[in-house]
Amino acid sequence: MIANGENAAGGFGLTSQTADEMFAAGVDFITSGNHIWDKREFRNALDETDRIIRPANYPPGSPGRGSGIVQVDGVSVGVLNVMGRVFMPTVDDPFRVAREMVDMLRHQTPVIVVDVHAEATSEKMAMARFLDGQVSFVYGSHTHVQTADEQILTGGTAYITDVGMTGPSDGVIGMETAGVLQRFTQAYGERFSVQKTGPRQFCAVLATVEVASGRALDVKRINLRGLA
């Protein structure tokens, strides 16, 4: 089980305590995105863990690493995290970095999962086409809204544009509505606050992969809403 945890600590960033709670709940590996730097005290922890990664296309010397290997039931699973550049912070070319990292991971395992943390649907889809047949699963994160385009590409790579968000169903992509509306209607506002009341939702995607070849056999979208 791989989870993107960049917003797990009260909606902004990740902490060691929050990560440990996720691992205790059954998560095997944590990816992230541009908000991984929000908790300054966690940056050093990125250098110490082999179960949490940040986007690989941040500049050299950034804390942490952009890929890793997790052992699950005797199977080595390579995990890569890259971040897009369209409407996102300035980072290195995700396509070039992804190619280099995938080539490295394929020396260790054919089962590779890629989290593309990006805003633009086209950029995520282009990355999936770029890596089709070289990785098992490419999924998008960042927009908080699950897409209905799960599929297996011609080369055998499973894909979905965005896995979606696990958290509050009310509010605006996890934040209280009032603060978001103030920002949109008045062009200024206070720091957003996490929506803490009301129903919740669980979004995920389940991919079945043939271990020997790394090809995806099936991909299913999970969207549970109205959870108490």
N, C-alpha and C positions, 0 to 999 in steps of 0.2 A: 504494500500500500504506500503510495507516494502522495504527499499532500503539499500544496503550496502554502507556506506559513507566513508570508511577509506581512499580513495584516492581523495575525493571530493575537497580538498583545494589545487588546483594547482598540483594535482597528488600525493601529500604526506600528509596524515593525514586529520584531520577535524578541523574546527574552529566553534565557536558559530555563526558567521555570515553566513558561508556556510551552517550549519545545519538549520538555520532559513530560508534561501533561499529554501532549500529542503522542509521544512515543508510548506512554502508558496505556493510551486508548487503542493502540494497535498499529499506529503509523510506523513504517519501516524507514522512511527517508523523507526529508523535507527540502523542497526547492523554494525559490523566493523570487524577488524582483526589485524594482526601484525603491520600495519601502524598507528593504532589509537594513538600510543604514539609519532608520529613524531612531532606534534605541542605541545611543552611543556606547553604552556599557556592554552591548552585545558584540561589538565589532571584533574585539580580541577573541571572543569565543569561536568566531568563524575559523580562526586559524587552528583551533584546538580540536574541533569535531570532524569526524569523517562521515557524518550522517546528515549534514546540512550544507547546502551549497548556495552560491549566489550566481547571477548571470556570468557566464564565462567571458563575455566580451567587454567587461569593465577593464580599465587600464591595468597593465602589469604592475604588480606591487599592491593592488587592492587587497584588503583582508579576505581570507578564505580562498576557496577554489570553486571552479565552475562545473566540475563533473565528479563523479564518484562511482564506486561499485558497491552494491549491497548484495549480500548472500541471503537468499530466501529458499528454504527447503532444498538446499543443495544446489540451487541454480544461481549463477552470477548474473545480476542485472545491472547494466550500465545506465547511469542517469546523467543527462546533460541539461543544463539550464542556460538559455541565451535570451537576450532582450532585444526587442525591435528598436528601430530608430525613427519611425514615423510617429510624430506627436509624442515622443518620449525623450528622456534625457540623452545627451550626446554620449554615445559609446562607440566602440569599434564595430567593424562590419560583422554582423551576426552570421552571415552566410559563409564568409571565409573562416571565421572562428569555429562554426559548427562543423564544417568540413574537416578541419584539422583535428578537432576533438573526437569526432565520430571515427575517423581513421585510426586514432589511438585506441579508442574503446573497443573497436572491432578486433584488435589483437588479443583482447581478453575475453570477449563474449559476443555472440551474435544477437543477444537480447538487449536492445538499447531503447530507452524511453527518453523523449525530448520534451521539455517544458519550454514553450516559446512565449515569453512574457511580453506581450505587444498590444498596442491599441488597434492597429489596422487589420481588418480581416484579410485584406489582400496580402499583407506581409506574412501573416501566419500561414495562409494557404500556399504562398510561394515557397516558404521554408519546407512545408510538407512535400511539395513536388520536388524540391531540390534534393531532399533526403530520401525520397521514395525508393524502396528496395534496399536501403542501407541501414535503416533503423526499423524497430518494431512498431513504434507508436509515437506520433507527434501530436501533442495537445496544446491548445492555447490557454493562457490565463491573462488576468489583468482587468478585463472589462466587467467582471462580476455577474454577467448575464449569460446563462447557458445557451448555446446555439443548437439548432436541430439539424446539423449536417454531418453527424457521425457516419463514417464510411471507411472502406478499405480501398486504398488506391491500387492502381494496376500493378505496381511493383511489390505489393504485399505489406505496405505500411498502413496501420490504422491511423485515423485522423479525426479530430473535432476542432473547430475554430476556438471555442472556449468551453471549458469544463463548467464554469459557473461558480457561484458563491455559496458557501455554507455559513449560515448566520441568520439574522433577522429578515423576515419577509416584508415587514412594514418599513417605511422610510424610503430613502433613495440609495440604492446599492449599499445598504448597510448603515447609512447615516441618518440622523434625525431629519425629517423633512423640512422643518422650519429654518434651520441654518442653511440648508442647500438652496431653498427658495430665496432667502435673503441674498445669497451670493449671486443668484441668477437675475433677480429683479432689481437689486440696488447696486450691483457691481462691487460690493464689499461685504464683509461679514466676519463673524468670529470663527475660531477654529471649529471644524465639524466635530460633532459628538456622535458616538455610536448609538444606534437605536437599540434600547435595552428592554423594551416591552413588546408584547404582541407575539404572534406566531413566528415560527422559525422554519427554515428550509435546509435541505441537505442535497447538494449537487455533487455528482461524481460520474465517472465513466469507467466501465469495466472492459478491459481488453483481454482476449484470450490469445496466447502466443505459442507457436510451436517452438519448443526450446532448441531443437537441433538446428533449425534454419533461421530462427528469429522472425519468421513471417507471422503476421497477424492472421488469425483464423476467424475472429469475431470481435465486434465492438458494440457495446450497449450503453446507452445514456441512462442515467439515474437522476430523477428529479422528484424529490419528496417535499411537498409543501404542506403548510398547516400543522406543523409539528408543535406540540405543546412545550 
